[in-house]
Amino acid sequence: MIRLQNVVKEYKNGVKALNDVNIHIEKGDFVFLVGSSGAGKSTLIKLLMKEIDPDKGKLYLANKDITKVTNRSIPEIRRLIGMVFQDFRLLQNKTVYENIAFAMEIIGQSAKEIRRQVPKVLNLVGLSHKADSFPNQLSGGEQQRVSIARAIVNNPTVLIADEPTGNLDPDTAWEIMNVLKDINRRGTTVLMATHAKDIVDVMQKRVIALSEGKVTRDDRKGVYGYEF
Ligand SMILES: Nc1ncnc2c1ncn2[C@@H]1O[C@H](COP(=O)(O)OP(=O)(O)OP(=O)(O)O)[C@@H](O)[C@H]1O
């Protein structure tokens, strides 16, 4: 599903954000990516999104070597990924329904398909009753549910969540984790970068730890660890 082989990414200022990284994530895995600030987590996500390119090594997504794809094919690669961010990134002038529908419109889905899919994902994240609300009328947890619904509406093969509970109180954070668990159970691979020690420790999922651009730990049922 996701494979990194000997990936090196050095920024122009000489910082080696990733230094010979090897990772293999199978379809259906749930993986926490942990590491202190500056360890290289965001760089890894940006490489998968093809926002930046590696200096060395190979990256595969759904069996495609994404280091080789042309600029024209980048949207196709990005469609394999649904992204969720700490700060939700919803469009404030659109309703919940419209925010999700918009993600389908921009990839050219038909109106019929949109009418079919949006209520489904809204139901999945438990927000059918908020379809006509605007983001500023929702709690943080509800906004994050909308952003998850938007991320999965085009059926990505992998959901990447960058610190998705970072802005939420502990109870709401757990509600979001349950939504992510649910989506994973339905077959979507989930990769979540996080600093939320208690969540990682309780969930007992695979943990990949980065430190100074290197993988320092990869445990099947891991914990957050004490090195950070
Ligand atoms: N555009 C850039 N130009 C130069 N250096 C960068 C750039 N982006 C990141 N870095 C450096 O690369 C290293 C890895 O950064 P990265 O953002 O990947 O870390 P991170 O693990 O995501 O951190 P955080 O938990 O704070 O988000 C850091 O030393 C950072 O300062």
The ligand as a MOL file (V3000), in Angstrom:
LIG
                    3D

  0  0  0     0  0            999 V3000
M  V30 BEGIN CTAB
M  V30 COUNTS 31 33 0 0 0
M  V30 BEGIN ATOM
M  V30 1 N 10.7260 23.8220 4.0050 0
M  V30 2 C 11.7340 23.5260 4.8240 0
M  V30 3 N 12.9580 24.0750 4.6340 0
M  V30 4 C 13.9620 23.7800 5.4660 0
M  V30 5 N 13.8930 22.9260 6.5080 0
M  V30 6 C 12.7070 22.3710 6.7530 0
M  V30 7 C 11.5610 22.6400 5.9310 0
M  V30 8 N 10.5240 21.9310 6.4240 0
M  V30 9 C 10.9810 21.2550 7.4920 0
M  V30 10 N 12.2920 21.5000 7.6870 0
M  V30 11 C 13.1550 20.9070 8.7250 0
M  V30 12 O 13.1460 19.4980 8.5400 0
M  V30 13 C 13.0870 18.8090 9.8000 0
M  V30 14 C 11.8600 17.9180 9.8310 0
M  V30 15 O 10.6860 18.7490 9.8710 0
M  V30 16 P 9.1970 18.1810 9.8400 0
M  V30 17 O 8.3010 19.3450 9.6690 0
M  V30 18 O 9.1130 17.0850 8.8670 0
M  V30 19 O 9.0760 17.6030 11.3190 0
M  V30 20 P 7.8000 17.0660 12.1320 0
M  V30 21 O 8.2100 15.7630 12.7330 0
M  V30 22 O 6.6140 17.0810 11.2590 0
M  V30 23 O 7.6310 18.1460 13.2910 0
M  V30 24 P 6.2640 18.6390 14.0450 0
M  V30 25 O 5.8920 17.5660 15.0200 0
M  V30 26 O 6.7240 19.8910 14.7590 0
M  V30 27 O 5.2270 18.9210 13.0160 0
M  V30 28 C 13.1370 19.8950 10.8690 0
M  V30 29 O 14.4830 20.0560 11.2700 0
M  V30 30 C 12.6380 21.1360 10.1390 0
M  V30 31 O 13.1920 22.3150 10.6990 0
M  V30 END ATOM
M  V30 BEGIN BOND
M  V30 1 1 1 2
M  V30 2 1 2 3
M  V30 3 2 2 7
M  V30 4 2 3 4
M  V30 5 1 4 5
M  V30 6 2 5 6
M  V30 7 1 6 7
M  V30 8 1 6 10
M  V30 9 1 7 8
M  V30 10 2 8 9
M  V30 11 1 9 10
M  V30 12 1 10 11
M  V30 13 1 11 12
M  V30 14 1 11 30
M  V30 15 1 12 13
M  V30 16 1 13 14
M  V30 17 1 13 28
M  V30 18 1 14 15
M  V30 19 1 15 16
M  V30 20 2 16 17
M  V30 21 1 16 18
M  V30 22 1 16 19
M  V30 23 1 19 20
M  V30 24 2 20 21
M  V30 25 1 20 22
M  V30 26 1 20 23
M  V30 27 1 23 24
M  V30 28 2 24 25
M  V30 29 1 24 26
M  V30 30 1 24 27
M  V30 31 1 28 29
M  V30 32 1 28 30
M  V30 33 1 30 31
M  V30 END BOND
M  V30 END CTAB
M  END
